[in-house]
Amino acid sequence: MNYVFYDLETSGKEPCWDQILQVAAILVDKNFNVLDQFELRSKLKPGLVPSAYALKVNHSTFKNVIENNNSHFEMICKLEDKFKAWSPAYFIGYNNIAFDEEFLRNSFFKSLKDPYLTSLNRNKRSDLLGLLRTSDLFFPDKIKIPRNKETNRKVFKLDRICPENGIEHFAHDALGDVEATIEIAKRIEKKLPMMWKTCLICSEKSNVLEFLRKNRIVFFSETFFGKTMGFGGCYLANHPIYKYPIVFDLNFNPEEFIDLSIKDLKETFSLGQKFIRTIKYNKNPILLTLEQIESSSYFEKDRLNEYKKKSYLLDSNSTFKEKVIEFLMDLAQEKKINEENEGSQEDIMAEESLYKGGFPSFNDLKTKQEFLTANWQERYDLCQKFTDKRLSYFGWRLIYEEFPEALPANTKREIHDKIKFQLCSLNKEKWNTLNDFNKEIENIEKEDKTSSEYDIVEELKRIRIYLNKLYV
């Protein structure tokens, strides 16, 4: 199967509220020979204020984000077509599962497309950041990782790792980041072939579950506040509600927990003894076997022998597994009740509802397909057919952004007034406001007075004038 390396540059950090400004992707075979590539930019969507900091970082100009001929929707359509043409494949990036994938999914969702393109129809997802952190933890110095001079902590930013490993890199440009990511992948595949193979195996949920069932002990890493730590775990079951795999953390002694009641297990866990850990099986966890970890110096031999004894004890105690499932179910139900009592669902807006509003019905899926093949005049009527009101809203917004003439005057005015109200808010909002944009420009002006910064500030001010004319 081929690899698709891709990267996005965005208008900010929030996938529910910001947008993709630039996408680049390169299709390679298993030997990293380039088969095809794709790069595209889009202008700002109507109704969106970007982060000035983000535009500064990704080198955006007035010409890029205002005068660009590609609308966001047009770019998303072309991106979907290209990714479908390249499928099935491994979709790989650098911090892509936590960041780029969320932007992709939300962009597809709000464009009335399938949000899960990169994980369905035999497609798989891998993330080099997680692979690099785990590889460096268990097999250090194979890939050079720089350190922060002040804290002495290792720094996994792409623009810092590349020069350490002799890789040319035009940072914070989508195509430059893709090319750099491919070079890092080549080095991992060459110097740590076992880790590269493991990354590919664990790029699919079913493979992760099979791995856990076959191996009594698995080893993995987790990163907390920039610090990566290694764990040995024994697979117990899948979570009764959320379905992700749960493992017993072998740093704990199972003898202290096996005979506890469900109530005591729940209380002990809730008070901070996290003897149960979760495996995010849909996010490319890097899992290693006991045999693989024995070639690492991270765990001492005596500690591994202790892990073996603990795992045998856990494996033979089905009652303990049942009690763990029970207390986890109790905690999940309590969480649901608390959310309902607090009315948390009332605050969720359509843009934030990708994972919270359920899947579309068969009829709505059919209407989505009709919408995407219809002309703009027909699309307004199709929006009335959706039973899921989120989809109606996204359809109206797409018409407003792409062909507002197709909207009735009162609907167009209603959408515009809502946008204006949101963007002109002086409060701290979930989305970027004009006030936020102004303050960020002022801060950038104060931070640096160099000529290059002056040019950036002038570009940002031109964008500000344009946005003010639209919404103030």
C-alpha positions as a printed NumPy array, in Angstrom:
array([[  0.   ,   0.   ,   0.   ],
       [  1.273,   3.498,  -0.834],
       [  1.909,   6.333,   1.63 ],
       [  0.27 ,   9.775,   1.482],
       [  2.312,  12.329,   3.396],
       [  0.359,  15.523,   3.943],
       [  0.315,  18.752,   5.929],
       [ -2.048,  21.667,   6.457],
       [ -1.536,  25.33 ,   7.263],
       [ -4.529,  26.876,   8.983],
       [ -6.047,  30.177,  10.066],
       [ -5.721,  29.253,  13.749],
       [ -5.601,  26.395,  16.251],
       [ -9.289,  25.538,  16.605],
       [-10.534,  22.935,  14.086],
       [-14.188,  23.692,  14.878],
       [-13.829,  27.403,  14.128],
       [-10.743,  27.963,  12.006],
       [-10.113,  26.787,   8.442],
       [ -7.49 ,  25.227,   6.224],
       [ -5.552,  27.832,   4.224],
       [ -3.024,  25.577,   2.489],
       [ -2.802,  21.846,   1.899],
       [  0.063,  19.885,   0.417],
       [  0.363,  16.135,  -0.072],
       [  2.832,  13.793,  -1.738],
       [  1.998,  10.228,  -2.756],
       [  4.945,   7.799,  -2.523],
       [  5.338,   4.049,  -2.831],
       [  6.743,   1.823,  -0.061],
       [ 10.282,   2.736,  -1.18 ],
       [  9.468,   6.467,  -0.958],
       [  9.515,   7.007,  -4.707],
       [  7.293,   9.991,  -5.548],
       [  4.22 ,   9.021,  -7.585],
       [  2.19 ,  12.227,  -7.46 ],
       [  1.84 ,  15.441,  -5.49 ],
       [ -0.727,  18.117,  -4.767],
       [ -0.676,  21.637,  -3.33 ],
       [ -3.44 ,  24.199,  -3.05 ],
       [ -4.336,  27.357,  -1.134],
       [ -7.692,  28.926,  -0.428],
       [ -8.936,  32.35 ,   0.542],
       [-10.623,  33.094,   3.858],
       [-14.176,  31.875,   4.188],
       [-16.803,  34.608,   4.556],
       [-17.674,  34.847,   8.228],
       [-14.251,  33.892,   9.563],
       [-11.604,  36.012,  11.266],
       [ -8.157,  34.363,  11.345],
       [ -5.527,  34.48 ,  14.046],
       [ -2.896,  37.096,  13.208],
       [ -0.314,  34.879,  14.926],
       [ -1.213,  31.939,  12.646],
       [ -0.978,  34.091,   9.506],
       [  2.424,  35.318,  10.622],
       [  3.717,  31.783,  11.242],
       [  2.526,  30.325,   7.94 ],
       [  3.665,  33.287,   5.832],
       [  0.153,  34.242,   4.694],
       [ -0.283,  37.475,   2.749],
       [ -3.245,  39.573,   1.618],
       [ -2.873,  38.013,  -1.815],
       [ -2.932,  34.461,  -0.378],
       [ -5.966,  34.775,   1.858],
       [ -8.089,  37.507,   0.244],
       [ -7.312,  37.621,  -3.471],
       [ -6.893,  33.859,  -3.959],
       [ -9.168,  32.447,  -6.664],
       [ -9.895,  29.227,  -4.757],
       [-12.666,  29.311,  -2.196],
       [-12.366,  27.047,   0.822],
       [-15.152,  24.796,  -0.461],
       [-13.5  ,  24.484,  -3.882],
       [-10.222,  23.526,  -2.213],
       [-11.939,  20.915,  -0.019],
       [-13.654,  19.387,  -3.07 ],
       [-10.34 ,  19.124,  -4.946],
       [ -8.622,  17.723,  -1.853],
       [-11.299,  15.05 ,  -1.417],
       [-11.046,  14.063,  -5.092],
       [ -7.277,  13.694,  -4.864],
       [ -7.303,  11.707,  -1.616],
       [ -9.967,   9.374,  -2.993],
       [ -7.923,   8.856,  -6.167],
       [ -4.892,   7.93 ,  -4.05 ],
       [ -6.807,   5.573,  -1.768],
       [ -6.366,   3.078,  -0.205],
       [ -3.196,   4.323,   1.45 ],
       [ -1.486,   5.135,   4.725],
       [ -2.162,   8.826,   5.465],
       [  0.874,  10.09 ,   7.363],
       [  1.854,  13.447,   8.843],
       [  3.665,  15.066,  11.738],
       [  1.283,  15.603,  14.667],
       [ -1.439,  15.011,  12.101],
       [ -3.765,  12.874,  14.219],
       [ -4.097,  15.502,  16.944],
       [ -4.114,  18.525,  14.61 ],
       [ -4.32 ,  18.084,  10.82 ],
       [ -6.781,  15.189,  10.961],
       [ -9.132,  17.206,  13.157],
       [ -9.079,  20.062,  10.652],
       [ -9.653,  17.63 ,   7.795],
       [-12.582,  15.966,   9.523],
       [-14.237,  19.213,  10.553],
       [-13.722,  20.718,   7.095],
       [-15.285,  17.701,   5.4  ],
       [-18.101,  17.675,   7.982],
       [-19.016,  21.326,   7.403],
       [-18.732,  20.831,   3.631],
       [-21.324,  18.014,   3.8  ],
       [-18.722,  15.378,   2.953],
       [-17.645,  12.197,   4.738],
       [-15.461,  13.324,   7.671],
       [-13.682,   9.973,   7.971],
       [-12.152,   9.629,   4.519],
       [ -8.637,   8.828,   5.805],
       [ -9.746,   5.984,   8.074],
       [-12.412,   4.225,   5.953],
       [-12.346,   2.043,   2.833],
       [ -9.029,   0.397,   3.81 ],
       [ -7.309,   3.736,   4.458],
       [ -5.103,   3.949,   7.544],
       [ -3.649,   6.786,   9.655],
       [ -0.131,   7.121,  11.061],
       [  1.585,   9.94 ,  12.944],
       [  5.357,  10.418,  12.904],
       [  5.385,  12.578,  16.034],
       [  4.142,   9.72 ,  18.219],
       [  6.479,   7.301,  16.475],
       [  9.455,   9.604,  16.974],
       [  8.702,  10.145,  20.684],
       [  8.331,   6.421,  21.36 ],
       [ 11.394,   5.544,  19.293],
       [ 13.538,   8.111,  21.083],
       [ 12.313,   6.94 ,  24.492],
       [ 13.075,   3.266,  23.992],
       [ 15.872,   3.495,  21.387],
       [ 17.529,   6.914,  21.848],
       [ 20.094,   8.534,  19.558],
       [ 18.985,   6.74 ,  16.394],
       [ 17.372,  10.004,  15.298],
       [ 18.945,  13.162,  16.698],
       [ 16.557,  15.143,  18.906],
       [ 17.605,  18.649,  20.051],
       [ 17.175,  19.917,  23.598],
       [ 15.811,  23.149,  24.973],
       [ 18.827,  25.084,  26.295],
       [ 16.941,  26.382,  29.324],
       [ 15.003,  23.286,  30.446],
       [ 17.211,  20.593,  28.856],
       [ 14.043,  18.862,  27.675],
       [ 14.002,  17.294,  24.239],
       [ 12.23 ,  19.317,  21.57 ],
       [ 10.166,  17.471,  18.963],
       [  9.259,  20.432,  16.762],
       [  9.771,  19.664,  13.102],
       [ 11.731,  22.855,  12.429],
       [ 14.191,  21.916,  15.214],
       [ 14.618,  18.219,  14.387],
       [ 15.297,  18.735,  10.671],
       [ 18.565,  20.717,  10.944],
       [ 19.839,  18.287,  13.609],
       [ 19.48 ,  15.473,  11.076],
       [ 20.759,  17.29 ,   8.004],
       [ 17.322,  17.846,   6.454],
       [ 16.56 ,  21.014,   4.51 ],
       [ 13.251,  22.442,   5.61 ],
       [ 11.127,  25.423,   4.656],
       [  9.174,  25.539,   7.905],
       [  5.452,  26.289,   8.243],
       [  4.819,  25.907,   4.561],
       [  2.632,  22.877,   3.879],
       [  4.759,  21.508,   1.042],
       [  8.   ,  22.216,   2.915],
       [  6.677,  20.369,   5.974],
       [  5.589,  17.396,   3.858],
       [  8.988,  17.074,   2.213],
       [ 10.687,  17.251,   5.612],
       [  8.339,  14.653,   7.092],
       [  9.156,  12.234,   4.269],
       [ 12.872,  12.639,   4.973],
       [ 12.329,  11.856,   8.66 ],
       [ 10.262,   8.794,   7.723],
       [ 13.102,   7.567,   5.492],
       [ 15.565,   7.829,   8.37 ],
       [ 13.275,   5.991,  10.787],
       [ 12.604,   3.236,   8.247],
       [ 16.352,   2.821,   7.697],
       [ 17.645,   3.12 ,  11.279],
       [ 14.667,   1.66 ,  13.156],
       [ 12.909,  -0.676,  10.697],
       [ 11.164,  -2.538,  13.515],
       [  9.61 ,   0.708,  14.798],
       [  8.514,   1.729,  11.295],
       [  6.837,  -1.642,  10.788],
       [  5.139,  -1.373,  14.184],
       [  3.83 ,   2.091,  13.322],
       [  2.216,   0.783,  10.146],
       [  0.715,  -2.238,  11.91 ],
       [ -0.819,  -0.043,  14.617],
       [ -2.364,   2.349,  12.101],
       [ -5.589,   0.323,  12.076],
       [ -7.882,  -0.368,  15.04 ],
       [ -8.39 ,  -4.04 ,  14.261],
       [ -4.621,  -4.609,  14.164],
       [ -4.205,  -2.901,  17.544],
       [ -6.86 ,  -5.132,  19.103],
       [ -5.304,  -8.24 ,  17.598],
       [ -1.886,  -7.173,  18.906],
       [ -3.27 ,  -6.722,  22.424],
       [ -5.001, -10.103,  22.409],
       [ -1.903, -11.924,  21.195],
       [  0.549, -10.374,  23.665],
       [  0.135, -10.791,  27.408],
       [  2.345,  -7.715,  27.989],
       [  2.558,  -4.675,  25.728],
       [  4.819,  -1.646,  26.011],
       [  3.916,   1.887,  24.985],
       [  4.582,   5.53 ,  25.784],
       [  2.472,   8.485,  26.87 ],
       [  3.4  ,  12.165,  26.84 ],
       [  2.383,  14.495,  29.67 ],
       [  3.159,  18.214,  29.423],
       [  6.019,  17.568,  27.026],
       [  7.528,  14.669,  28.992],
       [  7.307,  11.171,  27.498],
       [  7.163,   8.131,  29.783],
       [  7.159,   4.395,  29.073],
       [  4.675,   1.851,  30.401],
       [  4.195,  -1.886,  30.469],
       [  0.581,  -3.003,  30.436],
       [ -1.538,  -6.131,  30.506],
       [ -4.658,  -6.052,  28.334],
       [ -7.845,  -6.635,  30.327],
       [-10.829,  -5.808,  28.082],
       [-12.454,  -3.073,  26.034],
       [-14.211,  -0.251,  27.826],
       [-17.879,  -1.222,  28.264],
       [-19.177,   2.129,  26.926],
       [-16.432,   3.795,  24.895],
       [-15.027,   0.511,  23.496],
       [-11.342,   1.486,  23.588],
       [ -8.917,  -1.111,  25.038],
       [ -7.984,  -0.884,  28.725],
       [ -4.785,  -2.265,  30.231],
       [ -3.529,  -2.745,  33.767],
       [ -0.469,  -0.585,  34.43 ],
       [  2.204,  -3.061,  35.531],
       [  3.956,  -0.385,  37.571],
       [  1.241,  -1.257,  40.114],
       [  1.032,  -4.527,  42.035],
       [ -2.174,  -6.361,  41.009],
       [ -2.227,  -8.215,  44.354],
       [ -3.241,  -4.931,  46.   ],
       [ -6.321,  -4.627,  43.769],
       [ -7.568,  -8.089,  42.835],
       [ -9.533,  -8.707,  46.045],
       [-11.035,  -5.206,  46.307],
       [-14.764,  -4.741,  45.783],
       [-16.145,  -2.85 ,  42.819],
       [-16.847,   0.1  ,  45.096],
       [-13.294,   0.137,  46.489],
       [-11.735,  -0.224,  43.037],
       [-13.785,   2.699,  41.793],
       [-12.903,   4.863,  44.786],
       [ -9.191,   4.007,  44.588],
       [ -9.081,   4.837,  40.888],
       [-11.071,   8.059,  41.346],
       [ -8.713,   9.229,  44.093],
       [ -5.75 ,   9.174,  41.737],
       [ -4.291,   5.669,  41.616],
       [ -4.506,   5.222,  37.843],
       [ -3.813,   1.494,  37.723],
       [ -5.92 ,   1.327,  34.546],
       [ -4.66 ,   2.979,  31.372],
       [ -6.35 ,   3.325,  28.006],
       [ -4.962,   2.571,  24.57 ],
       [ -6.173,   5.078,  21.973],
       [ -6.497,   2.385,  19.352],
       [ -7.83 ,   4.743,  16.678],
       [ -4.89 ,   7.152,  17.029],
       [ -1.929,   5.033,  15.919],
       [ -0.539,   3.963,  19.316],
       [  2.967,   2.521,  19.041],
       [  2.852,  -0.863,  20.805],
       [  5.838,  -3.119,  21.383],
       [  6.157,  -6.732,  22.475],
       [  8.245,  -8.024,  25.376],
       [ 10.722,  -9.459,  22.9  ],
       [ 11.093,  -6.104,  21.165],
       [ 11.498,  -4.151,  24.397],
       [ 14.203,  -6.516,  25.663],
       [ 16.551,  -4.957,  23.111],
       [ 15.96 ,  -1.565,  24.754],
       [ 17.745,  -0.329,  27.887],
       [ 14.674,   1.548,  29.16 ],
       [ 13.414,  -1.269,  31.421],
       [ 15.805,  -3.249,  33.623],
       [ 15.712,  -7.026,  33.306],
       [ 14.476,  -7.525,  36.89 ],
       [ 11.61 ,  -5.15 ,  36.249],
       [ 10.597,  -7.052,  33.138],
       [ 10.627, -10.312,  35.121],
       [  8.3  ,  -8.695,  37.672],
       [  5.997,  -7.614,  34.859],
       [  5.82 , -11.224,  33.641],
       [  4.721, -12.491,  37.061],
       [  2.115,  -9.754,  37.392],
       [  0.73 , -10.451,  33.923],
       [  0.287, -14.176,  34.695],
       [ -1.657, -13.287,  37.825],
       [ -3.922, -10.89 ,  35.923],
       [ -4.422, -13.269,  33.025],
       [ -5.721, -15.976,  35.327],
       [ -8.171, -13.731,  37.214],
       [-11.32 , -13.184,  35.142],
       [-13.276, -11.95 ,  38.185],
       [-10.976,  -8.93 ,  38.538],
       [-11.505,  -8.054,  34.87 ],
       [-15.27 ,  -8.166,  35.387],
       [-15.021,  -5.862,  38.402],
       [-12.917,  -3.391,  36.435],
       [-15.527,  -3.343,  33.668],
       [-18.253,  -2.714,  36.257],
       [-16.587,   0.254,  37.942],
       [-15.643,   1.819,  34.59 ],
       [-19.26 ,   1.511,  33.494],
       [-20.365,   3.202,  36.725],
       [-17.963,   6.093,  36.143],
       [-19.143,   6.532,  32.549],
       [-22.793,   6.589,  33.606],
       [-22.08 ,   9.115,  36.348],
       [-20.309,  11.336,  33.838],
       [-23.303,  11.165,  31.485],
       [-25.731,  12.063,  34.287],
       [-23.565,  15.02 ,  35.364],
       [-23.436,  16.325,  31.797],
       [-27.198,  16.045,  31.462],
       [-27.766,  17.813,  34.79 ],
       [-25.413,  20.626,  33.822],
       [-27.084,  20.978,  30.443],
       [-23.705,  20.744,  28.695],
       [-25.331,  19.782,  25.384],
       [-27.131,  23.142,  25.241],
       [-23.836,  24.963,  24.745],
       [-22.704,  22.832,  21.809],
       [-22.99 ,  24.677,  18.517],
       [-23.255,  22.969,  15.131],
       [-19.596,  23.685,  14.359],
       [-18.556,  21.762,  17.502],
       [-20.823,  18.765,  17.025],
       [-18.791,  16.414,  14.816],
       [-18.376,  13.84 ,  17.603],
       [-21.474,  14.754,  19.613],
       [-24.446,  14.924,  17.267],
       [-24.605,  11.358,  15.983],
       [-24.322,  10.044,  12.433],
       [-26.612,  11.158,   9.605],
       [-29.6  ,   8.997,   8.68 ],
       [-29.74 ,   7.103,   5.4  ],
       [-32.09 ,   9.74 ,   3.954],
       [-29.781,  12.564,   5.031],
       [-26.81 ,  10.779,   3.454],
       [-28.781,  10.582,   0.228],
       [-29.678,  14.281,   0.437],
       [-26.004,  15.152,   1.029],
       [-25.09 ,  13.425,  -2.214],
       [-27.868,  15.25 ,  -4.053],
       [-26.671,  18.547,  -2.576],
       [-23.089,  18.01 ,  -3.757],
       [-24.14 ,  17.247,  -7.343],
       [-26.871,  19.93 ,  -7.644],
       [-26.377,  23.521,  -8.788],
       [-26.443,  26.341,  -6.246],
       [-30.017,  27.346,  -7.035],
       [-31.227,  23.799,  -6.264],
       [-29.186,  23.441,  -3.106],
       [-31.285,  25.81 ,  -1.01 ],
       [-34.37 ,  23.62 ,  -1.483],
       [-32.34 ,  20.495,  -0.669],
       [-31.33 ,  22.059,   2.663],
       [-34.996,  21.938,   3.687],
       [-34.992,  18.145,   3.273],
       [-32.371,  17.403,   5.946],
       [-33.815,  15.99 ,   9.171],
       [-30.514,  16.799,  10.917],
       [-30.68 ,  20.572,  11.385],
       [-26.887,  20.806,  11.549],
       [-26.729,  19.705,   7.923],
       [-29.338,  22.28 ,   6.905],
       [-27.269,  24.961,   8.645],
       [-24.018,  23.873,   6.98 ],
       [-25.766,  23.803,   3.604],
       [-27.066,  27.349,   4.045],
       [-23.625,  28.526,   5.139],
       [-22.022,  26.949,   2.064],
       [-24.521,  28.72 ,  -0.187],
       [-23.861,  32.   ,   1.66 ],
       [-20.103,  31.557,   1.192],
       [-20.152,  30.365,  -2.414],
       [-23.27 ,  31.705,  -4.144],
       [-25.286,  33.985,  -1.825],
       [-27.561,  35.025,  -4.697],
       [-29.273,  31.637,  -4.357],
       [-30.503,  32.478,  -0.837],
       [-33.755,  34.303,  -0.123],
       [-33.   ,  37.874,   0.974],
       [-34.214,  37.327,   4.547],
       [-32.133,  34.14 ,   4.98 ],
       [-29.03 ,  35.839,   3.618],
       [-29.56 ,  38.805,   5.934],
       [-30.147,  36.519,   8.913],
       [-26.889,  34.639,   8.294],
       [-24.928,  37.85 ,   7.749],
       [-26.323,  39.467,  10.908],
       [-25.425,  36.385,  12.955],
       [-21.892,  36.417,  11.573],
       [-21.521,  40.137,  12.253],
       [-22.776,  39.678,  15.824],
       [-20.233,  36.901,  16.461],
       [-17.231,  38.589,  14.873],
       [-17.838,  42.003,  16.456],
       [-18.176,  40.604,  19.967],
       [-15.91 ,  42.176,  22.58 ],
       [-16.17 ,  39.107,  24.832],
       [-13.829,  36.127,  24.941],
       [-15.376,  33.767,  22.407],
       [-14.634,  30.286,  21.087],
       [-13.897,  31.777,  17.675],
       [-11.576,  34.619,  16.64 ],
       [-13.177,  38.063,  16.718],
       [-12.144,  41.29 ,  15.051],
       [-11.112,  42.553,  18.47 ],
       [ -8.832,  39.511,  18.912],
       [ -7.291,  40.142,  15.499],
       [ -6.587,  43.793,  16.333],
       [ -4.933,  42.928,  19.653],
       [ -2.773,  40.265,  18.051],
       [ -1.531,  42.72 ,  15.418],
       [ -0.648,  45.197,  18.179],
       [  1.273,  42.497,  20.062],
       [  3.184,  41.453,  16.942],
       [  4.154,  45.105,  16.353],
       [  5.503,  45.345,  19.917],
       [  7.399,  42.052,  19.791],
       [  9.653,  42.751,  16.838],
       [ 10.626,  45.863,  14.901],
       [ 12.68 ,  44.212,  12.14 ],
       [ 11.97 ,  45.024,   8.511],
       [ 10.584,  41.516,   7.854],
       [  8.191,  41.883,  10.766],
       [  7.168,  45.295,   9.458],
       [  6.2  ,  43.711,   6.131],
       [  4.138,  41.066,   7.947],
       [  2.356,  43.683,  10.032],
       [  1.512,  45.682,   6.91 ],
       [ -0.017,  42.572,   5.331],
       [ -2.04 ,  41.923,   8.493],
       [ -3.27 ,  45.518,   8.562],
       [ -4.464,  45.229,   4.965],
       [ -6.408,  42.113,   5.931],
       [ -7.851,  43.975,   8.938],
       [ -9.094,  46.827,   6.749],
       [-10.754,  44.32 ,   4.425],
       [-12.496,  42.488,   7.299],
       [-13.628,  45.747,   8.921],
       [-15.289,  46.838,   5.68 ],
       [-17.254,  43.592,   5.617],
       [-18.412,  43.395,   9.205],
       [-18.08 ,  46.718,  11.059]])
